[in-house]
Amino acid sequence: MPIRSWQPFGWLGDEWQCLRLTIRSLSRTPGFTLIATLVVALGIGVNTAVFSVVNAVLFQPLTYPEPQTLVQLLTTSDREPIPIASIPEYNIWQQQSAIFRQVAAYDWGGAGINLTGGSHPEQVRGGHVTSDYFPLFGAPVIAGRTFTASEDSPNGGHVVVLSYGLWKSHFGANPNIVGSSIQLDDQSWLVIGVIGRKFVTDTPIDLWIPFQLNLDSREMARQFNVAARLKPGITIAQANAQLLLAAEQFRRGYGPDALPPHGGFRAVSLQESLVGTTRFPLMILLGAVGFVLLIACANVANLLLARASVRKREFAIRTALGAGRGEIVRMLLMESLTLSITGGLLGLVFGFSGVRLLLRISPGDIPRIGENGSEVLLDYRVMLFTLGISVLTGVLFGLAPIISTSRPDITSSLNENSSRSGTGLRHGKASALFVTGQMALALILVIGAALLIRTFQKLESVNPGFTTRNVLSASMSITASRFQRTEPVARIVRDGRQRLLSVPGVIDASASSCLPLQGCFGMGFDVSGRPKGNAPSTGVGGLFSVSSGYFSTFEIPVLRGRSFTEHDGSAAPGVIIINQAMARQYWPDGDPLRDRIQIGAGGPPLESGTRQVIGIVGDTRDAGVSRDPFPTMYIPIAQMPDALTALNFQVVPLWWIVRSQVSPYSVRGPIESALGEATGGLPVAEVRTMDEVEARDTARQRFNMVLLTIFGIAGLLMAAIGVYGVMSYSVQQRTQEMGVRMALGAQASDLRRMVIGQGMRLALLGLIVGLGGAFYLTRFLSSFLFGVKPWDPVAFIFTPLLLGAVALSAIWIPARRATRVDPMTALRLE
């Protein structure tokens, strides 16, 4: 017996030979190969695009050092956790040195700050931070240093740290910038450092200034976020156990009402906090594109089944010549994997083209993706995901032909001629199963899309309670020290409104501390002198500080009483206006216009005295179109307590609102000039129409609707192609049968009904299965819906009818072809 030399890697040569044969085989059918590859590429491409975003948001670790030790500190309540904190809460968290290495407070610069000193003042985003902020997040300092503890204490001086972007765009990347001064709100600030460009915050910040908090303050107003770094060996669970004790200590020091009922302190992973409510919608979208991929796999599996069916004679010959079952299985598996991996590589290209389109139509509030999607990268996770689903899909759609043809009946296969080498629909159980699955998955996708379309229609039809047409809004930062009191704020508001009203084309103008649809401050209140009875006397409502003309600018109806006038100034008696929701809840049987209200009840001592209710106005949807109106109070800007003014405009900007006869942007220039003259040159930013504000409010629902609709249409088209392909192939393979039937007297209409009946049975079975799946799965969409139930009858009745009509259209073409069979030609094939 001869001795063979052992070749440890001989199998590589075998596989290479198998791959060469596979490529040669696929090249003989270029149409099939191209279609199958493109279908796989599109399925994998959309999955890669969505997974790239999911990866950037959910799976990539934070870019800060030791991200697993970073936590967000929250206050818990009976409802949602409260992510913003007060000075006393920050102070007690700082004292937890047994569990935290560092604790830092910071805000996102929502109020803005004015970069002055040049010919064109500009509003930039200036974040307030405590001295531990930069060490906590490991910010790279490329020039100078960051804040010291003394600079972060009250009256610690005017020092500022620049971001890389501002340093480069406004100061020419001057290496000598440290030690020089810049003008912020016409005050000199010393530049002490520059942070490197790799330091990324979820909301872009242009510069940082120290908070300089008074830690002895008992001010309970919540105005900033707090993050901490755990000590080595401390888990989040251990930290939360310690924070329970800290909450009890806090109550003892500041009173039982210092925290919400049943509330306390909690630490959560910073990454989890940043992701927030984005996780669930992204996973829903990932599941939807998974359905698209399954439908694509079913289509390719049917193509491979059809191809394998006509190759039965080939497989029988190979078996007769000595090829084993394993060799045939390997050849078929190699073909399916070649198609899937080629499609996967092409899908990777499609995916990264698609992700840019995905980010372009996104609502802009997806966290952790960076500016213009800069953090959505082709990293190893995306590569492994694409490779994994390429191999998995190759195995999935390759199983059908493997099971169908790996045990050929040599005798019958060799005796068949080419016209009878396939199996009809009666024998195509696998194809029928794939068609049924395609229809079911497509129905689930289209029902989901229909629910979101119905939701968006409901949102579009909601009356926000105010006029948006031809209304322009603009923000103005008034964080300068001269605006710490109410009188100078009231003065620029009065002068600004007068100048705006003189601009040609302007109908009305006003100013406010908040904008409708964007939320407002919550403030406790007490109805003075009301005896304790059935109607509540205390509560919490939204608080807007507005100028005269606010309600007329937005055309908010005054239902009872009167609106504010220029006479409701600081020397006039205190007045307040409430909305209809507040009147309905707190005066179900009484008359609000007879009562007085004290704002700030149960909270910080913002003012003494009470205010007379002088009017009731219509409800507006201040927290968003999808949120019901809640109790809301309005007070004149000129009557704001100084303490409230100092607190308010350090957190939010002053908003100007202008209604015009013409397109708002056509008078933008004169409006900005008028405001600059009235305020001493203060710039405005975020200039938008209220139509744009409303569109941004519904952008998330629009984004979800558009994506799921695209996926639904793609699934529907692929399912229709699958039904058409199976029925067309069935008719082709049954040509002889059709001829015999016609020779025996069958009419064309009989054949048409037979083909349509067989095809529609498959489609209807898929629709029934899909309805059951949709009833189960659409409940996960409930948080996306507004004014629509997850089992909305319109979606669940008309969508199956639509898919049934599409399936019938796809079946009709091969059914007509069946009626055109020439009996003599068909019988001659025998």
Residue, then its C-alpha position, 0 to 999 in steps of 0.5 A: m500500500p503506497i504511503r501518501s504524504w500528509q498535507p495539513f492544509g490540503w483542505l484549502g486547495d479543495e475549498w479553493q477548487c470548490l470556489r472556482l467551480t462555484i464561480r464558474s457555475l454562477s457565471r453561467t447564469p448572470g441574470f440569476t446571480l445579479i438579481a440574487t446578489l442585489v436582493v441580498a445586498l439591499g437587505i444587508g445594506v439597510n441592516t448595516a445602515v441602521f446597525s451603524v447608528v445603533n452601534a454608535v449610540l448603544f454599543q460604542p463605549l463613551t470616549y471618556p477615560e474609564p467610561q464604566t465608572l462614570v454615573q449620572l446622579l438623579t433625584t427619583s420621584d413617583r414619576e420619571p427620575i429628575p435629571i437636573a439638580s439643585i445646589p443643596e443636592y449637588n453639595i450633599w453628593q459631593q460629600q459622598s467621598a466613600i463612593f465617588r472620586q469626583v463629582a461635577a455639575y454642568d449645564w449645556g449652555g442653553a441660555g447662550i452667552n454673547l461673544t462681544g468686542g468685535s464689530h459683529p457680536e455673536q451668541v455662542r453656547g457657553g457651558h457652566v461647569t464646576s472645577d471637577y468637570f474637566p478632570l472627571f471627563g478626562a478632557p485633553v488640555i492642549a493649551g493652558r489649564t482648567f479651573t481651580a477650586s478657588e476660581d470656581s468659588p463665589n467671586g472667583g473671577h472671570v476666567v474662561v476655557l475655550s473649545y477647540g472649535l471656537w479657538k480655531s474658528h474665532f481666534g485663528a488657533n492662536p497659540n498665545i491665546v492663553g493669558s489674553s482676554i476676550q469680551l463676553d457680554d462686554q466684560s473682560w474674561l481671562v482665557i486660561g486654557v483650550i480643550g482639544r478637539k477630541f473632547v466630545t460633548d453630546t451638545p456642542i459647547d463653545l466655551w466653559i465658564p466656572f459655576q462659582l456656586n455658593l454651596d451654603s445656599r438653600e436654593m432648591a431650584r433645579q438648574f444643572n446636571v451632575a455626574a460622578r466617577l465611582k471609586p475603584g471597587i465600588t459598583i453602581a448598586q453599592a453607590n445606590a445603597q449609600l445614596l439612600l442614606a444620603a437622601e435621608q440625611f438630606r431630608r433631615g437637613y432640608g425638611p421632609d418636602a425637600l425631595p418629591p414624595h417617595g423620592g430619593f437619590r440614584a446613580v445610573s450609568l452615564q451611557e445609559s443616561l445619555v441614551g435615555t429613551t432612544r434605545f427602544p426606538l432604535m431597537i424597533l427600527l433594527g427589528a424592522v430591517g431584520f424583517v426586510l432581510l428575512i423577506a430578502c432571504a425568502n426571495v433568494a431561497n425561492l430563486l435558489l430552489a428554482r435553480a436547483s430544481v432545474r439542476k436535478r439531472e446535473f446532480a443525478i449525473r454527479t451522484a452516478l459518477g461517484a459524488g457523495r451527498g457531502e460534496i453536493v451539499r458543500m457545492l450548494l452551500m458554497e454557492s449560497l455563501t458566495l452570493s451572500i458574502t458578495g452581497g454583504l460586501l456590496g451591502l456594506v457600501f450601500g449601508f454606509s451610503g444609506v447611513r448618511l441619508l438616514l442621518r440627513i432625515s433624522p430629527g437631529d436629537i439622536p444622542r452620541i452620533g456627533e455633529n453631522g454623524s461624525e461618530v458613526l464609524l465603520d468599526y470592528r462591530v459593524m464589520l463583524f455584524t455585516l460579516g455575521i449576517s452575510v454568513l447567516t443569510g447565506v446559510l438560511f437561504g441555502l438550506a432550502p435547495i440543500i434539503s430539496t436536492s441533496r438526496p437525488d433520485i438518480t433513476s427518475s432524475l435521469n429519465e426526466n427531460s428538461s421540460r419536466s425537471g422541475t416540480g410544480l407548486r404541489h411539490g413546492k412546499a418550501s416555496a409555498l412556505f417562503v411565500t407565506g412567510q414573506m406575506a406575513l412579514a410584509l403585512i406586519l411591516v406595513i401595518g406598523a407603517a400604517l399605524l405611524i402614518r395614522t399617528f402623524q396624521k393625528l399630530e398634524s391635525v392637532n390644534p396647538g392652541f396658537t397661531t404658527r403661520n407667519v410667526l418668527s421666534a428668536s432667542m437672545s442671551i441676557t446672562a450679563s450681570r446687568f440683567q440680574r434684576t427685573e427692571p433692565v430686562a423689562r426696559i429692553v423688552r418694552d423698547g424692543r417691542q416698540r421698535l418691532l411694532s414700527v417695522p413695516g409688515v410686522i403685525d404684533a410682537s412680544a417677548s417671553s421666557c419660554l416658547p410654546l411646544q418647547g416646555c417651560f418652568g414648573m412652579g408651585f402655587d397656592v390659592s390664597g385664602r381658600p378653605k380646604g375643601n373638594a377643590p385643591s388649593t395648592g399645586v404645580g403648574g407651568l410658568f411663563s413670564v411674558s410681555s404685553g402682546y404675547f397672547s395677541t401675537f400668538e392669537i391665543p384667545v382670552l376666554r375671560g377677563r383681560s390680557f396684560t397691558e403696558h400698565d402692568g409694570s413693577a409699580a402696579p398691583g401683581v397680576i396673573i393669568i391662568n389657562q383653561a386647564m388650570a381653571r378646570q382643575y383647580w376651580p371646577d365650580g368656582d370663579p378664578l377671577r375672584d381669587r389671588i395666587q401666590i407663586g413659588a409656594g413650597g419652593p424657593p422664596l421667590e417672592s412675597g405677596t399674592r397676585q390677582v387672577i385677571g384672565i383665563v386664556g385658551d390652552t396651548r400645548d407647551a410640552g409638545v403637540s403630543r402632550d395634553p395641555f397642563p395647568t399654566m400660569y402667566i405673569p408679566i415680565a415687568q413683575m418678575p421677582d428679581a430672584l426669579t429673573a436672576l435664576n431664569f435667564q441664567v438657564v434659558p434665553l429671552w425669546w422674541i416673537v413676531r407676527s408679520q403680514v408677509s413671510p417672516y424671513s423677508v423681514r428678518g433683517p429689519i427685525e434683527s436691526a430693531l432688536g439690536e438698537a433696542t438692546g444695545g447691540l445684543p445679537v439674536a440666535e435660533v431664528r426660526t418660524m413657529d412652523e419650523v418649531e412645530a415641525r421639529d416637535t414632530a420630527r421624531q414621529r416623522f422620522n419613525m414614520v418615514l423609515l418604517t414606511i420605506f421598510g414596509i414598501a420594500g417588504l411589500l414589493m419583495a413579497a409581491i415579487g416572491v409571489y409572482g416568481v413562485m406562481s410564474y415558475s409554477v405555470q412554466q413547470r406545469t406547461q404540459e399539465m395545462g396543455v392536457r387540461m385544455a385538450l380535455g376541454a378546460q376553458a381559459s377561465d378555468l385555468r386562470r381561476m385555478v392559478i389565481g386560487q392556488g396563489m391567493r391561498l398562499a397569500l391569504l394564509g400569509l395574511i392570516v399569520g401576519l395579522g396574528g403577528a401584528f396583533y402581538l408585535t404592534r403593542f411594542l409601538s404603543s409608545f410611538l402612537f398618538g391618538v391611535k390604538p395599537w389595534d387600530p381598525v383602519a390599519f388592521i382592515f385596509t392594510p390586509l386588503l391592500l396586500g391582498a390586492v397587490a398579491l392578486s396583481a402579482i398572481w394575475i400575470p402568470a395566471r394570464r400566461a397559463t391561459r395562453v398555453d397552446p395544447m399541441t405545443a404543450l403535448r409535443l413537449e411530452 
